[in-house]
Amino acid sequence: MEHVGERLREVMLMRGVNASKMAKELSLSKGHISNIITGRIQTPKKHLPSIATYLKVSYAWLLTGKGGPEEEAEQAVFPVYDAALPELQCIAGHCTLPTGICITDEHFGMVSIPSFPPGVLVLIAPKKQGDGFYLVQGKRGPVLAQRIDRVTHLEWLSLENMTLSQPSVLGKIEAILAQEMYEYEKA
């Protein structure tokens, strides 16, 4: 099997899954799945981890063809904090992700953030530099803020219409994951 599309087609056949059903359940377009299968998209790294998880095959095999499809995918485990708990220092549990997402020992997750939908896990890196989206401590708990590095100054924008001059930064947001993308085990 030369490319990812051929491997994907084979696994879908083995699992009895059609492109329409998989696209619907993963919130992808049927055309996107079709483009992967036909080889129009050669390296579909963006959605491939969720496709591999859905089909219960190794992400590495699906992407590269190396190893076997049934090999157990490595998983990353990191601590999770619950924004609904009074102390953010308390670990609420641990989370497991497939290796499609790069995790270091310093990453952590947060659940129950008031401004996010229920069940969403926010993956946070401890770095606190550069443009991007951050989780900052607001008056009523963690909130999403955008940091914009200007030549002469920093700007912070918040969806909560808060004035942010020098917010208490919890970390930079690396990913926002729907509940079906991770396994969460409470402490």
Buried (B, 14 or more C-beta within 10 A) or exposed (E): EEBBBBBBBEBBEEEEBEBEBBBEEBEBEBEBBBBBBEEEBEEBEEBBBBBBBBBEBBBBBBBEBEEEBEEEBEEBEBBBBBBEEEEBEEBBBBBEBBBBBEBEEEBBBBBBBEBBEEEBBBBBBEBEEEEBBBBBBBEEBBBBBBBEEEEEEEEBEBEBEBEBEEBEBBBBBBBBBEEEBBEBEEE
